[in-house]
């Protein structure tokens, strides 16, 4: 008779922070505010938002509803954009 064992659950045990190749915690760059991203930028620096366009981290965009924003995180099919009212997740070309 054999007894089937269930897999042991792990909870990450301190892996919330990114680590360097040498095992120490990776220092994160301080996050900018919306004003720091758009301060002194001309209107021509902002690209009109489109779901079919592809955006990189740090790109400046103009959304028809939310206004001017800066891309703060990029995923394969979504971007996180910091607007004056807060962050929003939007779709983009993957």
C-alpha positions as CSV (number, residue, x, y, z in Angstrom):
1,X,0.0,0.0,0.0
2,X,1.4,3.4,-0.9
3,X,0.5,6.7,0.5
4,X,0.3,9.7,-1.9
5,X,1.9,12.8,-0.5
6,X,0.8,16.2,-1.5
7,X,3.2,18.8,-2.6
8,X,4.6,21.0,0.1
9,X,3.4,24.6,-0.2
10,X,6.0,27.4,-0.3
11,X,5.3,31.0,0.4
12,X,8.3,32.7,-1.2
13,X,10.3,33.0,2.1
14,X,11.8,36.4,1.6
15,X,11.8,36.6,-2.2
16,X,9.6,39.7,-2.3
17,X,12.7,41.8,-3.0
18,X,14.8,41.4,-6.1
19,X,18.3,40.1,-5.6
20,X,21.6,40.8,-7.2
21,X,23.7,37.9,-8.7
22,X,25.7,38.0,-5.4
23,X,22.6,37.3,-3.2
24,X,22.1,40.8,-1.7
25,X,18.9,42.8,-2.1
26,X,18.8,44.9,-5.2
27,X,18.4,48.6,-4.5
28,X,15.4,50.1,-6.3
29,X,15.5,53.5,-7.9
30,X,13.2,56.1,-6.3
31,X,10.0,56.4,-8.1
32,X,9.2,59.7,-9.9
33,X,6.0,61.6,-9.4
34,X,3.8,62.6,-12.3
35,X,5.0,66.2,-12.1
36,X,8.6,65.1,-12.4
37,X,7.9,63.1,-15.6
38,X,6.0,65.9,-17.4
39,X,7.7,69.0,-16.0
40,X,9.3,71.0,-18.8
41,X,8.2,68.7,-21.6
42,X,6.6,70.1,-24.7
43,X,3.3,68.9,-26.0
44,X,5.1,67.4,-29.0
45,X,7.0,65.0,-26.6
46,X,3.7,63.2,-25.9
47,X,2.7,60.5,-28.3
48,X,-1.1,59.9,-28.8
49,X,-2.2,56.7,-27.1
50,X,-3.3,53.8,-29.3
51,X,-3.8,50.2,-28.3
52,X,-2.0,49.1,-31.5
53,X,1.1,51.1,-30.6
54,X,4.0,49.6,-28.6
55,X,5.3,51.6,-25.7
56,X,8.5,51.3,-23.6
57,X,9.2,52.2,-20.0
58,X,9.6,55.9,-19.6
59,X,7.6,56.8,-22.8
60,X,5.4,59.9,-22.6
61,X,1.8,59.5,-23.9
62,X,-1.4,61.5,-24.2
63,X,-4.6,59.7,-23.5
64,X,-7.9,61.2,-24.7
65,X,-9.7,60.6,-21.4
66,X,-6.9,60.6,-18.7
67,X,-4.6,63.2,-20.2
68,X,-0.8,63.2,-20.1
69,X,1.0,60.3,-18.6
70,X,4.3,58.4,-18.4
71,X,4.8,54.6,-18.8
72,X,6.1,53.2,-15.5
73,X,5.9,49.4,-16.2
74,X,5.7,47.3,-19.3
75,X,4.1,43.8,-19.6
76,X,3.8,41.8,-22.8
77,X,0.2,43.0,-23.6
78,X,-0.3,45.8,-21.0
79,X,1.4,48.9,-19.7
80,X,1.0,50.8,-16.5
81,X,0.8,54.5,-17.0
82,X,1.2,57.2,-14.3
83,X,-1.4,60.0,-14.9
84,X,-2.0,63.0,-12.7
85,X,-5.0,61.2,-11.1
86,X,-3.0,58.0,-10.5
87,X,-1.8,54.9,-12.3
88,X,-3.9,53.0,-14.9
89,X,-3.3,49.7,-16.8
90,X,-3.8,50.0,-20.5
91,X,-3.4,47.6,-23.4
92,X,-0.7,47.9,-26.0
93,X,0.6,45.9,-28.9
94,X,2.5,42.9,-27.8
